[in-house]
């Protein structure tokens, strides 16, 4: 069994996608289509911009999405038994597996980025990586803080959980978790409290756009962030995608469920190597690599 997995925000790098553009007429067509849909030349920023340029809200998420989806479209042997994407990457996975069109996926990702930025400005927050503790210890610490918002946000792998919430909430939780023996409780350089209740305004805004988008039966099951389970029904996929902004990313559960279903090979499609590294932490014998054309 073979899975293709798609990275999320944070995997971007200067020059991303230029090799694909130079190599393939199909890639050039898709990049040019993206420029038209977004109404600005994202290709200029992806190919020639700085790290700071790539951090612009309107750029980051579409850039990672485009790199992943266009790379997937160029793979000659793209025949997944299953797909998944981490946070933003779930949109890439849904387009690559034909659940929705390239154009619709890009529009939703662009709208998602802008809605999240608005929510961040309205409800300032942050995230922190907690290393070396059992999930239950982190969950209990978050639950014990009643006067601020702080929740588990990304279950990345055993012993690696990211929390999210208000600035004070995350600070209080980090203090408790250091006392509980965390190897690290490190605040992340992010713009807001993603995958927490503070993203509710963005969820509401994106829900309307997702509801109006056509979803199809894809070429394989998608393992979704919100449940960690494989799904093929377009209406359930849509419902789970709407919940994604305020719910935790259950990546550890996705990996375990894929392995239980017979996963033997995992290919990371897009910038970076983070996801294949997480898979290797769960099963060091897994065949894990990056997609190349």
Helices and strands as residue ranges (DSSP letters): E 2-6, H 18-23, H 25-38, H 42-48, H 51-54, H 57-74, E 82-85, H 89-96, H 102-122, E 125-131, H 135-143, E 150-157, E 160-166, H 167-179, E 184-187, G 197-199, H 200-211, E 221-223, E 230-231, H 234-243, H 251-260, E 265-268, H 274-282, E 287-290
